[in-house]
C-alpha cells in the first residue's frame, strides 16, 4: 500500500519516504527514521502493521507532526483495543489521527490522493463521500464517473480513533468544491451532534446518508468491520433523519441515483406528469407513484388538456399519464413535454421515450435536449430501444435512469428536499415558569378533575361517569394488571370499584372524571445517543392494533408535530371513524406544547393516555421519568 500512496503523491508534494531497509524508493531518498528528516513535516501516512504503527505515532508526536493517517487494520475492530489506547496516550491531542483501518483521503482539487488501491477511475466533481467503508467509496467513485459525475472529497473514516464524521461535516459545509454530501455510516461518533450539524448544512447542501446495521445480521457483521454498533432503531433513525433534512439512501444505487438528480436540479415538487407512447408503461408509472410518500400524480388543468387534445390523435390519452400511442412522432414528444411542463399543476415530468414506434428516430434525443433547456422544471427520462452509444451521448445532457422505479425514487428525493427546504426549521422556545402540571394547563392541555382516596369517599365531589385507578409509580401499565376501572356511573359502583382495587393492590386509589375520546401516548425520554426525544403514538387498546410510533429530537417545531401526526397514517380518526370526533389541530398543538414544556423545564415524562376529542386534549395519566 505504501508504494502506491507514494506514487500518487510524489509528483504533487514534497514527500519523504521512511524505511530503515531502503536507501531509495521511486527515485526519492529514503530515510531510516523521522529524526533524519531535517525539514518540518506537515503530515504522515503510516503504512505499517498495527503494532509498528503504535511506535511510528510516537515518532510523529516527537517530530511535531500535526496529522497522521494510519492505514493498517488489526486494531479495535479485531478486538485489540489496547493498541488504540496506546496511540491515544502517545498523541494526547497533539496530533490528529485519521483511521486506523482506513483507505485514506482524496481531494482532487488539491491533487491529494492517499488511497492505496491502484488505478481508481474517478472524476473531479462536486460530490463528497465520507464513509466507514473505503471499498464502498471506491465503488461509488467509479460508478459516479460512469454517470459523468465526480468527487470533490473522499475520506475513509476507518475506526474513528480521533477524527470523525462530525469534524468532516464542519469542513464540507464550508468547502466551495462540495455541493452534495454523501455518507456511509455503521455507527455514529456523536449522533445528536451529527444530526444537528446535518440540519444546519442541509439548508445549503443536500446530505445523503446510507446507515448500515438495521437488523441483527447487519449489526453482527459490523462488529468485525469497524467494531461499533449504533443503538438507534430503524424507525427512530428514519424519523430523526426526516426532522433534520437528511436524505435516506438504502443502498449504494440510491446514493448514485439521488446524487445524479441533485447534481442537475436543486429540488422538485410532488406533482408528477408522465409522458409515454406505451400505455402500459404509463399505468405502471402511475402505480409506482403511490409507493412514495412525497409524490402524487398531477391533475392537468382544462387549458393543458385542451392543448393536448388539439395536438394528439383522437385515440390518444390527453390525461395524466399522457399516452401518445404508437402513432407518436419526434415532434409530438417534444411539443407534449413543452405543454405539460407549462401546466401550473405540474412540478416534475417523467418522459418514457420508446424508440419502437415507426415514426420515432434518433433525432428525438436532440429535440428533447433543446426542450429541456427551456423547461424550468425537473425532467427525468427512461429510454428504451436505442444503442448504447446513443444512450451514453444522451446522458451527457439528459437525466436518464435505467428503469421507472429508480427514476421515481430520485424524483421522490427531490420532492422530499423541496418540502424540507420550505419548512421553518427554527424551534422557538421561550422561558417558562411553574411546575409541569401548571404549565400543561396554561398551554391548553386540560387535566381532568380528580381526587385521591385515603379512607372514606364522602368528600369526593366529581361528576359522573368516573374512572377509578391505582395511584402508583411502581406499576407502569395499570390497565394491563387490572388497575383501572372505567365508566363508573354512581356512588355504589364507585364504592365497589375502590374496594376491588384495595383488595388487589396495596396502593392509594385515585378517582378521576372520565374523558371520552381517542387515546394517544406522548412521551419524552433521554435516548443514549440522541439525547432528549419525543415519542408519539396511539394509546390504550388502539395501540395494540396500530403499533406505529413517530419520534423527533427535542426541541421540535409545530411542523414537526404535524408530521408526527401524519406519519401515524390515522386520517380516518379525524374523519369521523366509528363516530369519533377529534380536532387534529388541537392534537398537533398539544404535542408541540408538551415538547416545549419538556425542553424548557429539562424534564422527562410520559402522558399515557393523552385523550383528544372535540373539546381539546386531556392529560389523563402523567408519569415522570
PyMOL commands that set and color helices and strands:
alter all, ss='L'
color gray80, all
select helices_A, chain A and resi 2-9+34-36+50-63+76-78+81-91+108-110+134-146+165-174+191-202+216-223+234-243+252-264+279-289+302-311+330-342+363-374+388-395+404-421+436-442+479-481+491-504+542-545+558-567+571-574+577-579+584-601
alter helices_A, ss='H'
color red, helices_A
select strands_A, chain A and resi 17-18+24-25+28-31+43-46+67-70+96-99+105-107+112-113+124-131+151-156+180-185+206-211+246-248+271-276+296-297+322-323+348-354+378-384+399-400+445-446+450-453+466-471+484-488+508-513+518-527+531-538+549-553+605-613+616-619+622-624
alter strands_A, ss='S'
color yellow, strands_A
deselect
rebuild
show_as cartoon
